């Protein structure tokens, strides 16, 4: 056998439907705004965007909460998993079409979206000022790529769907790389560790306190 290599340019068309919410004052003041990308769980996949309003920031916004950031919540098609290419392309489009402060872009998600948060951050480590994965997990062997990205991780100790060990291994691997992640464990929570998290104003203060230095 002989060693060989090749180089090719591969392009494809991607698409996604999503919810977007703009903060009060958007368009009336000359400023750029933080952007929070929210990734839902497996139960909200499909073609009905109303499903995306079931949990997290989309639910809170639908109930009347006002956030000081642009919120984008795409919907993953039925039977699929979060695609890094699609999410990156969506962020490119939002940053092109809206007044986004690209030094203050954040990603958070729950369950399948928690896995998606970890994965997207490790594939695009220079893009996010902070991440907040909830009851997720991922490939800890890739984690050193985001050792400098602030991370606040949440999980229920009694989660029967995604065990706490999934978040713990990611946090431990980050620390081993020199990272300084925060881990909040709800002692009595099952899989739903997101309601308490997203209802807590402190998590948004924490997210928005971080910015990239370009």
N, C-alpha and C positions, 0 to 999 in steps of 0.2 A: 504493500500500500504506500501511496505517496501523499505527503501533506499538501493540502490545497486550501484556498479561501476564495470568497467571492464578495462583491459589493453590489448592492442593488437598492434602488429607490422604490419603496412601496407606498402607494397612496390608496386611500379608500374614502368613501363618503360615509359620514356618521351623522346620526340625528338623535334628538331626544326632545321629549316634551317636559315642561317644567313649570313650576310656580315661581313667581318673583314678587317680592314686596319691596317697595321703596320707602325710605324713612320720611317722616314729616320734615318739610323744608327742602326736600330734594327738588332741584330745578329752580328754587326761588333764591337760593344763596349760592355764591360762587365758591364752591368747595367740592372736594372729592370725598367719597364715603367708604368706610370699611365694608367688606363683603364677607358674609358667612354662607358657606356651602353646606347644606344639610342633606345627609344621605339616609333615607328611610330603611326600614327593615324588610325582610322577605315577604311579610304579609301584605305590604302595600304595593307590590309589583302589579303591573297590568297596564291598562290603557285608560283608566279612569282617574283623572288627577284629583278627584275628591278624596280618594284613598290616602293621598299624601298628607292630607290635613288631619289624619287620625292621631298623630303624635308630634311631639317636639315643637320647634318654633312655628311651623305652619299651623298647628292647632292653636297655639297661643295667639298668633296673629289673627286667625279666623275668629277667635273669641274676643278680639279687641285690644290685645297688647300692642303697644307701640315700641318698636326697637329703633335704636339710633344707627342702624346699618342696613345695607341692602341684603336681603335674604333670598337665596336661590335654592330651590328644592326640586331637583329633577326626579323623574319617575323611571325606575328600571322596568323594562318589559317583562312580561310573564315568562317564567322559566329561565331567566337569565340572571347573571351576576353583574355587579358593578364593573364597568369597563373603564380602565384608566384613560384610554384614548378618547372615549366619548366625554368623560368628565373634564379632561384637559381642554378639549375643543370647546366645550360649553363655557368654561372659564374664559378662554380666549375671546369668545363672542361677547360675553357679558362685559368683559373689560374693554372691549372695543365699542360697544353700544351704549354703555352707561358710564357715569362719572365715578369710577372706582379708584380708590387709593390702593394701588398695587403693592404697597408696603404693608397693608393691613388686610390680608386675605386669610381666612380661617376655614378649616373643615372640621365638621363634627357629624356623627352619625350613631345609630343604635343598631345593635345586633348585626345583621348583614351589613348595615351601614357603618357599624363600628369596625368590622373587618375591612370595609371599603375605605374608611378613613385612614387606617394604618397603611394599607397598601398604596393608596394614592400619594400619601405623604412620602413614603420611601421611594416611590418612582419619580416624584417631583419635589425633592427635599428643599430646593431653594425658593419654592413658590409660596409656602405658607408661613405666616408669622407665629402661629400656634395651632395645635390640634387638640380635639377633645373626643376621643373614642369612648363609646359607652357599650358595655357588655359585648365587646368584640375580641379580636385576636388577630394573629397573622403569622408571618414567617419571621421569627426572631433573628434569623441569619442575615436578614437585610437591614436590620434596625440601626446599625451604626451610621447609615446614611442620614439619619435624622437626630443624631446625638445632640445637636445644637438647637433643635426645634423644641420650644416649650410644649409639654404635653400634660394634660390633666385627664386621668383615666378613671372611669367609674365602673363599678360592677356590684352585683348583688351576691352576698356570700352563699345564698341558697339557690342560685340560678340552676335550674334543671335542664336548660337548653344549651347554654354556652357556659361551661364551668368557669369559676373564678380563676382557675389556673391558666386559662387562655390570656387574660389580661396580665396576670402576675408574671408569666414568662416574658411578655413583652417589656414590662417595666424592669424586670431584673436584667434583661439583655441590654436595655438602654443604659441602666446604671453601670453595667460592666464596660460599656463603651465610653463612659464619662458623662453621660447625660444626667439630667436632674428632673425626672418626671414626678408628678404628683399622682398618688393613687388614693381614691376614696372608695372604701368598701362599705356597703350598707349591710349590717349584720343580719337583718331579718328579711331582706329583699330577695325575691326570686328573680325571674328574668326581667321584670319591669324595674330596671334601675334608672330608667330615663325620665319618668314623670317627675320624680323628686329633683333630679338633676336640672332639667330644663325649667322647672318652676323656681329655681334658685337664682335670684338676681346676681349673686356673686360670681356665677360662672361667666356671665356676659361681661362683667367688669374685668374679670381676669383675662378673658380672651382679648378684649379691646385694649388692654394695657400693653400688648405686645405689638411690635412692628419690626419689619426687616430694615436693615441698613443697606440701601442700594449704593 
